[in-house]
Amino acid sequence: MTVDLAALHGGPRTEPLGWTVAADTLCTAFAAQVARHPERSAVLADDAELTYRQLGSAVAATAAAIRDAVGDAGTGGGRAALLCRHGATTITGLLAVLVSGRAYVPLEPSFPAERLAHILADSDPDVLLVDAAHAAWARELATAAGRPGLAMVHIGPPAPDPDLHEVVVGLASAAAPEDPAYLLYTSGSTGEPKGVVQSHRNVLFGVANHVRNFALRPGDRTSVLTSFGYDMAVTDMFSAVLSGAAAVPSDIRTHGLAHLARTLARHRVTVYHSTPTVYRYLLASLGPDGRLPAVRAVLLGGEEVTRHDVELARRHFAPDAVFVNGYGTTEISFAAQHHIGPDTELDHAVVPVGWQLDGIEVVLVGADGRRAEDTGEVVVRCAHVALGYHGLPELTATRFGEFEGVRAYRTGDIARRLPDGRLVFLGRADRMVKIRGYRVELGEVESRLAALPGVGHAAVVARDTGEGSGPRTKEIIAYAVPARGASVDPAGLRTALARLLPDYMLPRAVVLVGALPMGPTGKLDVRALPEPPTAGGVPSPVSDVLEERIAAVWCTALGVESVPRETSFFELGGHSLLMALVQERLADVLGQRIPLLRLVEHPTVAGLAAFLRAGPPAAEAAPDRAADRMRRRREARQRAAVPVEARS
């Protein structure tokens, strides 16, 4: 690739960070930015807006609290888990963990308790960091994980008017470049999530590439939209706070698309990053004339990107905005990117994922294990791929190793290389799929379903969604064969899965079949599986005009002619992003904005209408009710199986 990416983004191709990737850590890189830009904005979030001085103060204080609670991490570091809201609190907490000499393990609050307990038990942290709203639940999770005595530390605020020298001294860390920086848990084919371990040195390599290629500089503001348990947030957050820019986290699950659009506009976000699905829903909520003119770069990844996505960016963002399609995995972060200037002609309906990045070689390997000419499995050769999978040496040996004398990672992805060197993603060599940008092992969903009482055999497939008002994406459909003599209910099976799996892995429907169809080779005949039930249902009479208006909005969003008034929006095939779009349309139809979490808590036409007739609830202002509010919100999300959005 000969394109000067930094120049394309309006900056010089220089190293603006002031630290050397090969000899430093995330902690010292952050401390350097605190010393260099103390009064610049570091985090602009709903829960707090912090300068670098303030963020450094909060990080140093929380790191000191960790050491007071459990001592120094020791050689090689320990681990610390975090359970808190998406915002400045999480950024403070994970930086504090690193300064304490440990690797951080994020826990996504919307995940089922059983899954979080498994991650907590598997990662075996020294300490659990929490905010006030999640403290009680954190204790329950620790007990469920077999760690009732696990030390807990509350993430603290910055000191008033902190002394800069004292702050920088407090950020000193014993962490070494090769020490683990984090464990991020991804879907696993065995039925349990697996923890990807990455080091300080390797994270810095990816961040330096990102900062250089996007010409990030102080004054830039980057979106942080995905859970911190996913590598997209690693890129977004660290590239901001290690370059003097500001991180702008926004929780779509809690506040919806309109809030996201307002956040991007209010803080004049310059670099936008999400999955294509979130991007399309955001632009749909803006309407044809809505614009975010401060956005100079749009980065998408995790799903197929089309020519239309590029055209949307040219319509809604800055006139000179650069559109970027990226390819990567949790194990390597970004390996390839395609940077498209505002005047670049589009020569493919599906946008290629681009050229390999500096310091990375993307090799296509054939079935014989040798280099293929144009199509093969993607093998990433780079000294900075992940350290491996936590506690899984056999799986680590299968995926990680050396290729032609250089450390490499076998992705399991299939790609084609165009004559000009660009890569085109073709799909998976195994049963992993992308659901709204998340990597999902269908085998994990299948094994969970097969293990439920009354289920004899199970099969799980992914398919394109039907027509509705939202962008097309993929959905999971599950098929279950009842055990001999057993009586099972499809809705009950889906409810049971919702207690075990993250929301984005939950099947849209569970279909009961007498037997799984087999082809002549004895493999599952996917084409012979019956169609799942349609999203609609037997209509029931609405009771008044309010219910009629709500039902009409639902029908448009779901692409059906009618909906039962007592059936959940999510049981009809809806998900959180579609509900966020419903939120916008209900505001237009009813003349009032309903908080997204209220829509999730009242997911039927009848229930929502009853809630609206009763009027707004009394303000929940008492601090001691925060934990109860979080519990109700968590239960509502898990009942609804609301997906969160991320990349790999």
Secondary structure, 3 states (H helix, E strand, C coil): CCCCHHHHCCCCCCCCCCCCHHHCCHHHHHHHHHHHCCCCEEEECCCCEEEHHHHHHHHHHHHHHHHHHHCCCCCCCCEEEEECCCCHHHHHHHHHHHHCCCEEEECCCCCCHHHHHHHHHHHCCCEEEECHHHHHHHHHHHHHCCCCCCEEEECCCCCCCCCHHHHHHHCCCCCCCCCEEEEEEECCCCCCCEEEEEEHHHHHHHHHHHHHHCCCCCCCEEEECCCCCCHHHHHHHHHHHCCCCEEEECCHHHHHHHHHHHHHHHCCCCEEEECHHHHHHHHHHHCCCCCECCCCEEEEECCCCEHHHHHHHHHHECCCCEEEEEEEECCCEEEEEEEECCCCCCCCCECCCEEECCCCEEEEECCCCCECCCEEEEEEECCCCCCEECCCHHHHHHHEEEECCEEEEEEEEEEEECCCCCEEEEEECCCEEEECCEEEEHHHHHHHHHCCCCEEEEEEEEEECCCCCCCCCEEEEEEEEECCCCCCCHHHHHHHHHCCCCHHHCCCEEEECCCCCECCCCCECHHHCCCCCCCCCCCCCCCCHHHHHHHHHHHHHHCCCCCCCCCCCCCCCCCHHHHHHHHHHHHHHHCCCCCHHHHHHCCCHHHHHHHHHHCCCCCCCCHHHHHHHHHHHHHHHHHHCCCCCCCC
